[in-house]
Amino acid sequence: MTTADDPTPAEVADNLDNPVLLFDGVCNLCNAVVRFTIRFDESGTFRFAPLQSEIGQELLSRFDLPTDDFDSFVLVEGDDYYTRSTAVLRVCRRLDGPWPLFYPFIYLPERLRDPLYEFVAAHRYQVFGKKSECPIPEPEIRERFTERALDAS
């Protein structure tokens, strides 16, 4: 139930202090990538929001990105955003374990990096399937999902 004291998606977006990874909330592959990121983000740097959520839609609108196209991860870092392979590599750079070793691929032109990303994105539902709706995160990681900020205190 929403009350007058609940923050709006715009207010939540204005107060984000951490990078936010926007993902396709019904995509099984995308949800697995979020779980993977959480596993290797021991410091809890990243926050998450489905592209379809109110906050996801708010952030997409702020950057003039399509609000009905869910084929790309979007990494929001302050006043900047990154998509496709650039978003993936920037996330890898901040993870624990061997994953920062992939970051030097950022120096390859996007025209060389993005075709593989786009191929996987185009076939992700056929290969990995999809859910009928965004799953509810497990209680121990729920606070890392930005839509929790819309809940009444």
C-alpha positions, -999 to +999 in steps of 0.1 A: +000+000+000+014+034-010+012+063+014+019+100+010+052+094+029+065+068+005+092+082-018+085+084-055+107+066-080+122+100-089+131+107-053+147+072-050+167+078-082+178+112-069+193+096-038+211+066-053+247+065-039+257+032-055+260+021-091+227+005-102+226-024-127+193-024-146+184-058-160+155-076-178+136-089-147+119-118-165+150-131-182+165-162-166+200-154-179+197-118-166+186-130-132+215-155-131+239-126-139+225-106-110+230-135-086+265-139-100+273-102-095+259-104-059+281-134-052+313-117-064+304-082-050+315-088-014+315-051-005+279-047-017+287-020-041+260-027-067+223-021-065+198-037-089+165-029-105+146-046-132+142-025-164+105-030-160+103-016-125+093+019-116+128+029-107+142+012-138+118+031-159+126+063-141+164+059-147+158+049-184+137+081-189+164+102-173+189+091-198+165+092-228+168+055-232+139+034-246+116+023-218+102-007-237+134-023-250+149-048-225+177-062-246+206-045-227+220-043-192+223-007-183+248+003-156+240+037-140+270+053-122+261+088-110+252+110-140+266+084-165+252+052-179+267+023-199+251-004-220+259-038-235+295-050-233+307-017-218+283-022-188+294-058-184+331-049-184+326-020-160+308-044-136+336-070-139+361-043-130+345-039-096+339-075-087+360-097-064+379-127-078+394-130-113+367-109-130+386-076-132+410-093-155+383-089-182+383-051-179+411-045-204+387-057-232+371-022-227+399-009-250+386-029-279+361-009-300+325-015-292+319-026-328+341-056-320+327-063-285+290-057-289+281-082-316+286-112-292+266-094-265+238-086-290+238-123-302+234-136-267+207-109-259+187-118-290+186-155-281+185-155-243+148-164-240+151-193-264+182-207-247+177-198-210+139-192-209+120-165-191+096-161-161+061-147-163+071-119-139+101-106-120+110-129-091+112-116-056+148-116-043+158-137-013+155-119+020+192-117+026+198-097-006+165-078-009+179-045+004+202-044-026+172-040-049+163-004-054+125-009-055+128-018-018+133+019-013+097+025-025+084+003+004+069+020+034+093+022+063 
